[in-house]
Every structure is written in C-alpha cells, then in structure tokens.
Amino acid sequence: MEAEPNPAASPARTRPIGVFDSGIGGLTVVSALRKILPNESIFYLGDTARVPYGGKSAATVERYSTEMIAMLLEEDCKTVVVACNTASALALPRLEALSPVPVLGVIRPGAEAAVSATRNGQIGVIGTRATIKSGAYERALRELDPALLVTARACPLFVPLIEEGWLDGEITERVVRQYLEPLVAEGIDTLVLGCTHYPLLRQTIGNFLGDAIALVDSAQNCARAVMHLLDAEALHAGGNETGHLAVALTDPPDAFLEVAQAALHFEIGAVQLRQVLHPSKP
Amino acid sequence: MEAEPNPAASPARTRPIGVFDSGIGGLTVVSALRKILPNESIFYLGDTARVPYGGKSAATVERYSTEMIAMLLEEDCKTVVVACNTASALALPRLEALSPVPVLGVIRPGAEAAVSATRNGQIGVIGTRATIKSGAYERALRELDPALLVTARACPLFVPLIEEGWLDGEITERVVRQYLEPLVAEGIDTLVLGCTHYPLLRQTIGNFLGDAIALVDSAQNCARAVMHLLDAEALHAGGNETGHLAVALTDPPDAFLEVAQAALHFEIGAVQLRQVLHPSKP
C-alpha cells in the first residue's frame, strides 16, 4: 500500500501541503489545489475510520483533528489545510495553537467569498449539524460585516446522498428543495456550500436555486487562500514539475472513492492505509 | 453525567445484560428486551464517537467491537448482546472467542425468524453496506436451509433518514421504493430488517410492501434469543423489581436520541459519557 517515490520530484524533495478531512470529501479541495497550484506536492489524509465528524461533539472533533494534524506533521508538511468544514468550525484555534506550520481552514475563505458575492447582504450557509451548530460561519461573516443577515441550515442528508452517488435525480432534487426552500424564502442571494462534499451537488443545487443566487464553493476559495498563504510566507515549491499527490486514509476506501474520482475528473492512484495514533492517553 | 444508583435494585445488585451498538439505533433492542424481560437490568453502550460502523472495513469494525465489549465486561455484564448488525456480521467470532460471558448477535436470530416466516423460500435482506458486503445473513440463512433464495441489498440512506427524523413522508417513501422495488421484483415474501435502526421505518416500509411480504425485525428476535439464552444458562435476574437501565455513549447524545425515545415510547433518563480505551497499542 506504500506510495511510490515520485521520480519527477526535484532532488531535494519539496515539502508537501498537508490536507486533512474527516473522509474523502476534502478531495474537492485537492482538486481545486491541483488546478491553481499544479507544481505543489500534496499529502492528503482522510479519517475514514471515524467519518463523519459532522454529527459529533466539539470535544471529539477537536481530539480527532489534533491526531490528524500530528500525522501530517510527521510527513513534514509545510502547511496544513483543514479541508473539513466541521473540523475548521470546531477545532481551528486549537490546531493553530499547537502547529509549528501555518494552518488554514475553510471557514474564513468561504466567508470572505460570500461577502464579495452578496449584493443584498443576505447570505445562506449550509453544512453538517456540527458546523451549523458551532455558528462558525455566522461569526466569520459578522466579523467581516456586522450588518449581514445570515441564515444557516444543517443538511445532514446531503453527505449520504453524495456518498451513495445520487448526485441528481428526483430524490436528490426533493431533498435539496426540502432543505433550501426556507433559505430562498428568507431572500438570500448567496449560499455558502459549507461542507467539502457539497460541491458534488453543485449542479442539482444550482438548478433549484436558479441564477439569481450565487453559490460559494468552500473548496475553490480555500485553494485560493492556500495560494495567498504560500505567496505571503514564500513557501511555493520551486521548479515546474507536476507536484506529487499522496492519499492516505485511516480505513480502506469504499465505493465512494470511485464516485468522487469520476465527479472530480482526477486520478489519485494508490491509496496508503494509516492507523490513527493516540498520543495523549486519558 | 453519572447514573444514580438504583434504590429499587436488590441488595446483591443483579448483573446487567450488556448491549452494545455503533450508536443509539440499538435502543430498539433495549426496547424489545424491556418488554419481554422487564426485571433484567441492562447496561447499554453506544459508540457514538465513531458511528456509523456500516461503511467501515471489517478490520476496523472488529477492533472497535473488541474495545466496546471490553468496556461492557468492566461493568460486570453477565452476557453481551451485539445489537449492531454490522458488528454482528463482521466481528462475532472474534468477540465470542475473547469473551468470558456468552455473546449473542442479531444475525442468527433474524435468520431463524426469516426461515420461520417464509412460505415461498425467497427472502430479502437489507442492511448497511458493511453488513450486506459481509454476506453474513446469506450464510446464516443457507446454514438453516440451503435451498433458500436470498436477495440482499444495502440501503445506506435509511440510517441518515431515520436520524434526521424523517420516518415517513414523500422523500422517505421514494427512497424506500428505490431500494426495495428490485427485491419485490425478485419475488421475496419475507424481508429481514438487518439494521437496528430500520424498525423505526417499519411503517413506511410496510406500507410500500403491503401485507403479502412479512417483515422480520432483528430487534424483537434478538430479544427473544436473549430470553432463551438466560433460560438455558440459568442467568435470569431474581425478584420482581423493574430492572435498572443505564445508557452510556462515547460521544454526547444529539437530536437523534429524542427521535428514538419518541418513536420507541420509552425514557432512558440520564446518559453517561465514556471515553473509548485503546487497550492494545499498535
């Protein structure tokens, strides 16, 4: 299951960008990173042994996230991207405090993009139960503009629908309508897709909302924020070779990996299996 | 969060029946046990910090189940019920081998009830991805009667629908039809609800299937199997007092606990929080 050393890498192998997610939904962030930063190497870690984080408590999500970032630091990552909205919402301050390298979440970039997109100041946010309950998007949006009207809603059926591969069709359309109709009734003109899985439902959500409501994709905005961070910290990889991509999971991949690869149009190659280490015993 | 000592318990406190599940779906088994064995004490342990098991690998489910049973043995349980179909399907031989007290899963009792119920020998089984992939129900059914025709299907949307509280309504009806139509087309006359959550969808599933197809509820049959085991091993609690019920979870309960309590018509009282111990380090 070990990844092959990448023969195209520069002699002093470049330090990768570490990306972690509760599962493989964060590959949407990897896909966006590959497009705008093709020569960066990426080490992706998905905690599929404990997925999903979205229905779990803040304490548990913080503990799991701490264990994931420790594993990424062992890979000598030069920066860590918390691609999971739930982990970003609940654990970012703790992760920033303990990491010796810069840590970047998806909430702040998503909030900034939403503020740029809205014209009427009414923004909707959708995500997992834990993300919505945390109020993290509301806080980030109101820090940027206290006058915004924010309506948030948990959509816990979206991830299982996506993992089932039902990205469109009548059932998915009805679930989308059930969750989003109240947000439309509130008069939002911008909707933040506050979960890394949700871009895979972009088409069906867009069909329901129509062109008048802008969709803010946390994956794309997060990738842009990584680019700015690499600029600011002078951390860009040298050379023009395509960066190496390694994917590791804490439980072997299931059928959803194929759904994700097909939907994202990229190959991830061999997947490594890693056991979670529990460094701090109770 | 500690449970109150039960003042109604007999002086020499009776050893409880231990019940574990990946989450709180196994409360359907507890509900069935309370009805037929009201004077038994029960200690229920739900691994909500790592729920669901249904999409995870056999190795991971076996490891988690081993950790859960160790926690139940610390509670001095006189027998352990593996209320989770996924854990029963993937980990029962290992749990039986390591436990000093009898261990009972839900697969065998469900299979026996299905064999009693069928008239045409065509049985359908629904469950999580991991349960169906394991083939455990097929094996148990064919051991009882090699001539049976068995059709199995994973229904990964059912658990999230139930946890969302959408036990009926148009979306749930459509998902039920999507999953079950092929089984009906096969000509089954009996359907095993091979996941402890599924009895909460019994009404909607029954409405779709009609009276000609018998539903086998793994929770009820498991409770009956526990009663037979207590008979056979002379393990029944003495006295006529109502048994004590303690519920412990590895992550604090969320909204689904209320859905389950309302649907099952029973109160579980204060919930204890337990941290998973990792006895065997890699």
Interface residues (C-beta under 8 A of the other chain):
Chain A: T48 A49 R50 V51 G55 K56 S57 T60 R129 P156 L157 V159 P160 L161 E163 E164 W166 E170 I171 R174 V175 Q178 D251 P252 D254 A255 Q275 L277 H278 P282
Chain B: T48 A49 R50 V51 G55 K56 S57 T60 R129 P156 L157 V159 P160 L161 E163 E164 W166 E170 I171 R174 V175 Q178 D251 P252 D254 A255 Q275 L277 H278 P282
